[in-house]
Amino acid sequence: MINLSSQFSQGQSIFFVCTEIKKALGLEDVLPDFHIVTAKFDPIIKHFRKNGVKIFCLEEHSKLPEHIFNSGKILEHEKVLSYIRKNSIKQIPAIAFFKPSLKTDFLIGQYQFKKIGNSADLNEQFENKIKFAELLNRDFSEYIIPFKIGTLKNLDFSDLAKDLSLPFVVQFGHGWAGKTTFFISNENSFIKLKSKFPSTLVKCSRQIAGFTVLNNCTVFQKSVLVSPPALQINGIKKLASSSQVTCGRQWPANLLDEKMKFAIKTVSRRVGRLMQGLHYKGFFGLDFIVSRSSGQFFISEINARLTASSPFYTRLERGVGIVPLLAYHYAAFLDIELPKPGSSELPIYGSQLIIRNKETAAKIKLKKTGVYEMIGQNIVFQKEDYKIESVKDDQFIFYRRNSEAEDSEIVCLETKKPVLQSPHELAPWTNNIIS
């Protein structure tokens, strides 16, 4: 991998503003003047500080406001502003963030900071599931699941069942980790949903029996850079309350043949060029549903921003010497030249398993964050570290956090080997750990 420190050594201070430190990771120890500004305290902050990472944690300096839920809320805090200005005296600070918001846009403009990320308005054009479906329907109709859009109170169950067949899927415009996706198998369940959200605009689509794959992409200058696909982890009851909640990802997606991988990459580039034509640049991710019966794949949704997998995937890229997509994301907004990647692709191996089920998480006896190794039937702590690229094949990183919110991340396992043996079934070694 090229020396990113020298490429970014233009005296530019970057401040990644986020609610939780994990969203800002990936290049924190490479970029020369990179700061993480996070709201909530996390025990791993101490580990990264020991390794020279610059971190400002608001919770260590002030009682957090009741609702800290986006970068804008953090950025307006006087102590955060003081830290940013104190550490960027000689140049205009650049603000990076995980997800765009109108408040973040307004404050960055008001303070006359540089922005590393797209506007909330541009993000909305793509990330809103309803708007994205309508946008793609013009040029990607062969990759779109048949759908209908309408306000719930105005939609008729019989018409939907006739046109889409049962069961069908109802999705709100926005959601997180599958929380606003509903599977309708009978009229009673549809009536209940209508009575609860009568005025909500939704997308109703045919349900495809299959599995989900995802990739990460970056629009950089005139290029659309695309990662190999990963298998999305969901549909496992012991991991989350709902089968639709995303609980990690696994590279590579071995269930796909080379022809389908190439097709997914081609479609991803086409989507990226569509976004580029609307002035989008930087990181985005795509989800695809692969039909078990036909083998056909469909575009499911887009994350028009950094993705939940971007920090982890960046470390996997670094482990094989690839210039990370995340580096191209920063470079796209800072007008920094980076060499375009070659045509050859190195294989990426790695799995990230997230446990959101409190009962399952409580059964796991491991407590300390760090690297563990499987030695026979025993799990032995090796060291305090959080770098997946340096983990050996029989090792994994374990991470636990305190969270009371439903289906939030409680435990995370990161490893270079598969955690699944099929799309919705854990590998035996993974099952042993969480049982």
N, C-alpha and C positions, 0 to 999 in steps of 0.2 A: 504494500500500500504506500502511496506517496506520503510525504511529510505534510500533513494537513496543517500543522502548526506554522510552517513557513508560508503556506498558501494564504492563511488567515492572519498573518502577522502585519496587518496594516494599522495597528493601533486601535482597532475597533472593539469596544467593550460590548459583549452580548449578555443580556439579562433574560433568562428564561423564567417567566412568571407563571406559577402554577399552584394549584391547591395541594398537590402531593408530589414529593420529590421524584417518585418513580417515572412520572411523565416527562421529566426533563433529562433523563439519563440517555447515554449512548455515546456522546462525544465530550462529556464533561471533563475528562482528563486529557484531552487532545487539543482543543481550541485554546489559544494562548490567554485570552482574557474573557473567560466564560464564567458567569455567575448564575447560580440557581437561587431564585427568590420564591420561597414556598410558604404557604400559610400554616400548614399543620406540622407538628413535630412528629418525627419518625425515628426510631432507634438507629436506623441505618445511616442517618445523617452523621453521626459520630464517626462511623467507619469511613465515609467519603472525606470528611474533614481531615482525618489522619493521613489520607493520601493526597492532600493538597487541594481538594476541590473547594472552591469558594461558595459558601452557602449562607444565605440569610434566611432564617426561619422566624416568621412573624410571631408565632406562638411563644417563642423564647423571649420576646421583647414586649409583648402586649397581650392582653386578653382578646381573644378573637371575637369579632362581631358574630352575632347569632347565625347569619347566613353568609358564609364565605363559600361561594359555589362557582366562581369563575375568576379569570385573571383580572378583569376590570375591577372587581371588588377589592382585590389585593393591591392593584396598582394605584388606587386612589388613597391608600393609607399613608399618612404623613411619614411614618417611620420607613416605609418601603421607598417612598420618594427620596427621603433623605439618604438612604443607603445607595440608591442608584446614582444620585447626583454627586455624592461624595466619591464614588468609585469610577466616575467617567468625566473627570474635570476637563480633560484635553480634547474630548470629542463628543459628538452627539451619541447618546446611548442607543443601542438597538434592542428592541423588545421582542422576544420570541414568546410564543404561547401555544398551548395545546389545541384549544378550540376557539374559533373566532366568536366575538360577541360585539354588539353595538356599543356597549360601554367601553370595552377595550379600544375599539376604533376611535371613539370620541376622545378618550383620555390621551392616547398616543398623539392624536392630532393637536389636542390642546397643549400638551407639554412639548410639542415639536420634536418628538423622538422619532427614530427610524422604526419601521415595522417589519418584522420577519413573520409573514403570514398574510393570507388573503383577508379581504373584508368580510364582515358578517353577511352583507347583502349577496356577495358572490358565493359564499359558502351555502347560503340558503337556496340558491338556484339548483344546486346539485344534491345537497344532503337531505333536503325535504323529499321524502320517498314519493310523494305524489307528484311534485314538480319534476323530479328526476325521471319518473316513468313516462310522463308526458313528453319530456325532452328527448328521451331515447326512442320513443315510439316512432319518430319520424325517420331515423336513419339506422336503427338497430332492431327493427321489428322481429327479425328471425331469432333474436336472442332475448326477447321479452316474453315473460309469462303472460298469457291473456288476462286482462284486468278490466275492472270498471271502477269509476271514481264517482263519489257522491257523498252527501251528508247522510249520516246513518238513519235519521228519521224519515228520509225520502227514499231509502232503498227498500226493495221488496225481496223477501227471502226466496219466494218461489222463482222469481226471475233470475236471481243470482244462482240458485241451485241448478236451474235449467241451463244457464249459459256457462257456468264455471264448473258444475258438478260438485258433489259432496265428497269429502269435506273441502271447504274453501277457506282462504286466509283473509283476515281483515287486519290492515295495518294503518296506524296513525301516521301523520307526516313526520313526526319526530319520535324518537325513543332511544333507549339505552340498553344494549346487550339483550335485545329481544323482548323488553318488558311491555311494549305496546303492539305486540303481534298476537293475534288471537286466531285459534283454529275452530271453525264453526262446522259442526257435524250434524246439527239438528236445528229446527226452528226455535226451540225453547232457548238455546244458548244465544241465538242471534237476537231474540227479543230482549233478553237480559242485558246484552251489550247495548242495544238501542236505547233502553230505558235509562241506562247509566250515563251514556254519552250521546244524547239525541242530536246535538248540534255539531258534532265533530265530523269534519271532512275526512274521509278514509279512502284507502285503495283496497278493493277486494280483488283477489286473484286466485287462480287455480292452484291447488296444492300439488306440489311435485314431490313424490316420494323419492328421496335420495339423500345426498350429503352435501355439505357446503365446503367450498374451498375459497381461499382469499389470496390476495397478493398486495404488495406495496409498490407504489409507483412515484415518480417525480417528474414534473415538467421542468426541464432545465434548458434555458435558451430555446433552441429550435428542436430539441430532442425530447422524447418521452421515454424515460428509463423505467424498466419493469422487472420486478423480482420474480423468481420462480414461485409457483403457487404452493400454498400450505393447506393442510387439512384443518378446518375449524373444528374445535372440540365443543360439542353440545349433545343433548339427547341422553345424558347420563344422570339419573335421578340423584345419586349420592353426591353429585357436585353442586347442584342448585335446585331451587324449589320448582323451577319450570324447565322443561326440556328444551325450550327455545333460548334460554340464557346462555350466552357465549362464555365458555370456561377455558379458553386458551386456544393454542394452535400448535401444529406439528409440521416441521419441514423435514424431508420433502413430502409431497402428496403422492405417495407411491401408487395409489389406486388409479392415477391418470396415466395413460400411455403418452408417448412423445408427440403423437399427432394432436391430442387434445391439449397438451401443454403449449404447443406452438399456437394452436387456435386461440387459446385464452390470452396468450401474450399478444397476438395480433389484434384481438378485440380490445384489449386494455390500451394498446397504443392508439387505436382509433378513438376510444373514449377520451384519452389524454389530448389528442389533437382537437377534438370537439371543445374540450375545456379551454385549451390554449387559444382557440379562436374567440373565446369570450373573456380573454385576458387573465385566465387563471395561470398561476405558476407555483412550483413547489410540490410538496408531498400530497399524495392522496392514496386511498386504498379501495379496492373493489372486492365485493363478495359475489360468488357464483354458486348456483345450485346445480348439481349434476344429477340427472334423472337415472335411477337404477334400471328402469325398464328399457329406456331408449338409448342411454349413454349421451344424450344431448345435454348441453349446458346452457344455463340462462343467467343473465345479469340479475342479481338480486338487489343490491344496494351499493351505495358509495359512501365513503367517509372522505369528504373534501377538505382534508386537514391532515395533521399527524394522526396516526392510528394507535390503538391500544398496543399493537405489536411492534411499533417503530423502535422503542428503546432496546428491546430484546433482539429484534432482527438486526439492528445496527451492530450489536456486539458479535452476532454470528458472522456478519460480513467482515468485520475487523479480524475475526479469527482465521479467515482464509485469505486475508490480504486484499480484499476488495474495497475500493473507495465507497463508503456507505451512501445510500440514497439520502440519508439525513444530511450529509455534508453538502450534497447538491442542493438540498432544500435551503440551507443557510446561504449558500453561494448565490442562488437564484435571486434572493432579495437584497444581498449586499453587493451585487455586481462583481463577484469574484470569479476569476477564471479557474476552472478545474479541467483536467484532461478528461475527454469523453471515454467511457469504458470501452474496452475492446469487444469483439464479437464472441469470444470464448467465454463460457460461463462455468465457474467453479461450483461444485455441488455444495449445497448448504444443508447442514444437519443440526436439528435442535428442536426441543419441545418445551412449551411453557404450559403448565397445568394449573388452573386456578380453582380453588375450592371456595364456594360461596355458601354452602350448606353448613349451618352451625353445628348440627349433630355430628356430621362427618368430621369437621375440623376438630371437635372436642376429643375425638377418639385418637387423634394423632399425638403421640407422646413427645415428639420433638418440640423443643421450645426455642432454642438459640438459632439466630439467623447465621447462615454460613454454609460451608461446603461439607457434605457428608459423603461417606463411601459405603457401598454394600460389600461387606466382607462375610461371605457365607450367608447365614441367616441374620446376621447382625448389621445394624446401621451405626456407623462410627463417625463421630464428628472429627473433621480434619483440620479446618482452619476457618477463621473469619474472613470471608471474601465474598465479592459479588460480581465476579467477572466470568461469564459463561464461557468465553473463549479460552480460558485457562483451565477449565474443568476437564478431568479425564473421563473416559468412556463409562467407568463404573461409579462415577460420582454424580451428585446433583446438588443444586443450591436450594436450600430451604429458607422460606421467609414467612413469618407470621405477623399479622397486625391486629390491633384491636378495633373492631368495627361493629356497631349495633345495627346499622342500616340493612334492610332486607336485601339479600343477594349481592351485597358488596364483597369485595375480595377479603378473605380472612387468611387463607394460606395459599402460597404459590410455590410450585416446584419447577425448577429449570434444569434441563439436562440436555445432553447431546444425543441421547438415544430415544427411540419412540416410546411414548407413554400410552399409545393406543395399539391394539392389535386388529381392530376394525373401526369404522367410522364412529360407532356409538358404544364401543366396548374397550375398557381399560386393559392394558397389558398386565399379566400376572404380577410382575414386580411392582408396578404402580399400585395395584390393588392391595398388595401386602402392606405397603407403607400407609395407605389411608385407612386400612382396616384395623 
